[in-house]
Amino acid sequence: MKNQYEVIIIGGSYAGLSAAMALGRASRKVLVIDSGKPCNRQTPHSHNFLTRDGETPAALASIAKEQVLNYPSVTFITDKATDAKKTDVGFEIKTESEELFICEKLLLAAGIKDIMPDIDGFADCWGISVIHCPYCHGYEVKGQKTAIFANGDAAYHYSMLLQQWTKELTIFTNGKANFTEEQMTKFEKHNISVVENPIAKLEHKQGQLECIVLENGERYDFSVMYAKPEFKQHCDITEKMNLLNDNGYVKVDEMQRTIAEGIYAVGDCTTPMRAVAAAVASGTMAGAVINNDMAAASF
Ligand SMILES: Cc1cc2nc3c(=O)[nH]c(=O)nc-3n(C[C@H](O)[C@H](O)[C@H](O)COP(=O)(O)OP(=O)(O)OC[C@H]3O[C@@H](n4cnc5c(N)ncnc54)[C@H](O)[C@@H]3O)c2cc1C
């Protein structure tokens, strides 16, 4: 049947493609549905992935897609999965272009969506000079005067961790600071100042931060800022199927199985440990586990 697959993967970026490769190499009939919006698409260079350090995110994905599609049992379509329904034999997936597909196993690999704070310039700088992860982008800006856009424990954690990259840190809490006395003592010890006044805008040139401007008119020259914005699941099927834990991630076991029979999940939608290598590793695991579960059922 035309629209019938053994496995459907929702999300065809690093995690989804990695699972598709394992499944393609097991000659499983796989459909990858991808809407083409990976979370790192605005970042100029991706780091910390062996053999591809410093490659553009798009090049990484395109090499991956080319290699995965060498396996003839794998099909890739550009579309958005809008709904998933459990059936007697598996799942029915609907897409934005009104297609209906069926499969035995479902793999969720749709990542998360970062929600940009309502600060002029923030979204333009995201992934370029407003960065979330020192392992991904910290080396390139090490030793520089660095802003942290966070409050409470998140700001404290960044302050501790970033010492390995720079000693010149300023925390912008964008409102009343929320720190314990012990935390403030640590900040004083390490000459970390805390700015509470709300930020009005980030001045930048093509995403390269130049100045943080506060609502009271104060200006702070910075060329790099760390921030961990709020997020939501990129594909709301994960919520509709009640698969999330209290932190907003799809709950999986160490084999990438969710709490629902026949549904697996990989990559950023499952974990705060965001890295291409981690996404790829989870995809490799899920591909093998799905094939294993199908082989066991039919043996
Ligand atoms: C700004 C930024 C910079 C980063 N830099 C680095 C770096 O330098 N090094 C590093 O190792 N990591 C980096 N990361 C982390 C890394 O990009 C992620 O860990 C990785 O992309 C996760 O892969 P994923 O496949 O889980 O999700 P994504 O790469 O986010 O891909 C999810 C895919 O699913 C698709 N999708 C979503 N919903 C649907 C739907 N309903 N139907 C069909 N398709 C759907 C999306 O369009 C997308 O193509 C960065 C992250 C960000 C945000």
The ligand as an SDF file (V2000), in Angstrom:
LIG
                    3D

 53 58  0  0  0  0  0  0  0  0999 V2000
   20.9660   28.3640   18.3240 C   0  0  0  0  0  0  0  0  0  0  0  0
   21.4790   26.9690   18.5500 C   0  0  0  0  0  0  0  0  0  0  0  0
   22.7950   26.6520   18.2530 C   0  0  0  0  0  0  0  0  0  0  0  0
   23.2580   25.3590   18.4760 C   0  0  0  0  0  0  0  0  0  0  0  0
   24.5820   25.0620   18.2280 N   0  0  0  0  0  0  0  0  0  0  0  0
   25.0260   23.8120   18.4180 C   0  0  0  0  0  0  0  0  0  0  0  0
   26.3910   23.4760   18.1490 C   0  0  0  0  0  0  0  0  0  0  0  0
   27.1960   24.3290   17.7730 O   0  0  0  0  0  0  0  0  0  0  0  0
   26.7760   22.1950   18.3790 N   0  0  0  0  0  0  0  0  0  0  0  0
   25.9170   21.2360   18.8350 C   0  0  0  0  0  0  0  0  0  0  0  0
   26.3250   20.0870   18.9980 O   0  0  0  0  0  0  0  0  0  0  0  0
   24.6230   21.5280   19.0830 N   0  0  0  0  0  0  0  0  0  0  0  0
   24.1570   22.7870   18.8770 C   0  0  0  0  0  0  0  0  0  0  0  0
   22.8640   23.0820   19.1520 N   0  0  0  0  0  0  0  0  0  0  0  0
   21.9620   22.0020   19.5990 C   0  0  0  0  0  0  0  0  0  0  0  0
   21.5110   21.1830   18.3830 C   0  0  0  0  0  0  0  0  0  0  0  0
   21.1790   22.0420   17.3220 O   0  0  0  0  0  0  0  0  0  0  0  0
   20.3150   20.3230   18.7720 C   0  0  0  0  0  0  0  0  0  0  0  0
   20.6580   19.5140   19.8780 O   0  0  0  0  0  0  0  0  0  0  0  0
   19.8910   19.4430   17.6020 C   0  0  0  0  0  0  0  0  0  0  0  0
   19.5230   20.2290   16.4910 O   0  0  0  0  0  0  0  0  0  0  0  0
   18.7350   18.5380   18.0160 C   0  0  0  0  0  0  0  0  0  0  0  0
   18.3780   17.7420   16.9380 O   0  0  0  0  0  0  0  0  0  0  0  0
   16.8900   17.2290   16.7880 P   0  0  0  0  0  0  0  0  0  0  0  0
   16.8990   16.3920   15.5440 O   0  0  0  0  0  0  0  0  0  0  0  0
   16.4200   16.6290   18.0470 O   0  0  0  0  0  0  0  0  0  0  0  0
   15.9890   18.5450   16.5890 O   0  0  0  0  0  0  0  0  0  0  0  0
   16.0470   19.7410   15.4630 P   0  0  0  0  0  0  0  0  0  0  0  0
   17.4160   19.7690   14.9020 O   0  0  0  0  0  0  0  0  0  0  0  0
   15.5090   20.9080   16.1340 O   0  0  0  0  0  0  0  0  0  0  0  0
   15.0820   19.1840   14.3520 O   0  0  0  0  0  0  0  0  0  0  0  0
   13.7330   18.9110   14.5320 C   0  0  0  0  0  0  0  0  0  0  0  0
   13.1180   18.7540   13.1540 C   0  0  0  0  0  0  0  0  0  0  0  0
   11.7540   18.3470   13.3010 O   0  0  0  0  0  0  0  0  0  0  0  0
   10.9610   19.1240   12.4320 C   0  0  0  0  0  0  0  0  0  0  0  0
    9.5760   19.1740   12.9290 N   0  0  0  0  0  0  0  0  0  0  0  0
    9.0960   19.8200   14.0190 C   0  0  0  0  0  0  0  0  0  0  0  0
    7.7640   19.6210   14.1360 N   0  0  0  0  0  0  0  0  0  0  0  0
    7.4070   18.8390   13.0920 C   0  0  0  0  0  0  0  0  0  0  0  0
    6.1680   18.2990   12.6590 C   0  0  0  0  0  0  0  0  0  0  0  0
    5.0270   18.5080   13.3230 N   0  0  0  0  0  0  0  0  0  0  0  0
    6.1550   17.5510   11.5200 N   0  0  0  0  0  0  0  0  0  0  0  0
    7.2990   17.3240   10.8230 C   0  0  0  0  0  0  0  0  0  0  0  0
    8.5080   17.8210   11.2020 N   0  0  0  0  0  0  0  0  0  0  0  0
    8.5550   18.5540   12.3270 C   0  0  0  0  0  0  0  0  0  0  0  0
   11.6380   20.4800   12.4160 C   0  0  0  0  0  0  0  0  0  0  0  0
   11.2400   21.2520   11.2840 O   0  0  0  0  0  0  0  0  0  0  0  0
   13.1080   20.0730   12.3780 C   0  0  0  0  0  0  0  0  0  0  0  0
   13.5720   19.8920   11.0710 O   0  0  0  0  0  0  0  0  0  0  0  0
   22.3840   24.3700   18.9600 C   0  0  0  0  0  0  0  0  0  0  0  0
   21.0470   24.6850   19.2430 C   0  0  0  0  0  0  0  0  0  0  0  0
   20.5960   25.9730   19.0400 C   0  0  0  0  0  0  0  0  0  0  0  0
   19.1700   26.3020   19.3620 C   0  0  0  0  0  0  0  0  0  0  0  0
  1  2  1  0
  2  3  1  0
  2 52  2  0
  3  4  2  0
  4  5  1  0
  4 50  1  0
  5  6  2  0
  6  7  1  0
  6 13  1  0
  7  8  2  0
  7  9  1  0
  9 10  1  0
 10 11  2  0
 10 12  1  0
 12 13  2  0
 13 14  1  0
 14 15  1  0
 14 50  1  0
 15 16  1  0
 16 17  1  0
 16 18  1  0
 18 19  1  0
 18 20  1  0
 20 21  1  0
 20 22  1  0
 22 23  1  0
 23 24  1  0
 24 25  2  0
 24 26  1  0
 24 27  1  0
 27 28  1  0
 28 29  2  0
 28 30  1  0
 28 31  1  0
 31 32  1  0
 32 33  1  0
 33 34  1  0
 33 48  1  0
 34 35  1  0
 35 36  1  0
 35 46  1  0
 36 37  1  0
 36 45  1  0
 37 38  2  0
 38 39  1  0
 39 40  1  0
 39 45  2  0
 40 41  1  0
 40 42  2  0
 42 43  1  0
 43 44  2  0
 44 45  1  0
 46 47  1  0
 46 48  1  0
 48 49  1  0
 50 51  2  0
 51 52  1  0
 52 53  1  0
M  END
$$$$
